[in-house]
Amino acid sequence: MLVPFLIVILSACWGSFLNVVGYRIIRGKTVLGRSFCPNCSQTLSWYDLIPLFSYAYLRGKCRHCTISISVLYPMIEALTVISFFVAYYQIDESYYFATFVFFSALIVTIRTDLETMLISQWTTLALIPAGIFFSFADMISIYPLNSILGAALGYFIPWAIGMIFYLITKKQGIGQGDFDLMALVGSFTGVLGVWATLLMGSLLGSLIGGIYLFLNGSLRRNIKLPFGPFLAVGAIIYTLYAERIALLLLGS
Ligand SMILES: [Zn+2]
């Protein structure tokens, strides 16, 4: 009973920290220092920084200036708790650390892309050597060659898709950040991971994006949705259920 409970508490706190990293990394600020309200600059007390609960009892508003706190905070905290909780049961113990690094990078990416439509290269490209290192050190389940190929294809495939899309529609459907993100995904999950993530990311994107556009009225309006969060969630799902998804995609 104690271990699952600890995982929930610790990953909620970690998710809270990832929010701060996401918020600050994209603005080029240090991740150290006390948390403050971005509107009134008041330093926040520890009791206003309790993951999930603070948002609920403050009803999503700053205690000092009552401006709305982004719903991204509890969302990211909940996503961190769910991913780490499932990972604890699904992932082989020897892969825990690498999975922890990978998921943390993906969750920060989700936060920055949802908030600013930007993806930091610090949480994507910069971590590709780590993915390749983990594959050499047997800290992830793929071979080094698969990790290196995954990173290369992860970058190239979405780039090529984007290029074709651009030539046909003259619109940028997929951006630099998505190539960087998929290269990271490839270095941690290999070639099959890239394929599965692109597949699931596109499915999730069309499904949730479709519902979002439907709820927001006209389908003709040119609302831009970031693609990165769908890819990142796809990568998390793939990592958690890699064997089952591989079986599904490749047959037995
Ligand atoms: Zn405030």
Residues whose N, C-alpha, C, O or C-beta is under 5 A from the ligand:
A	BS01	ZN	C37 N39 C40 C62 H64 C65 T66
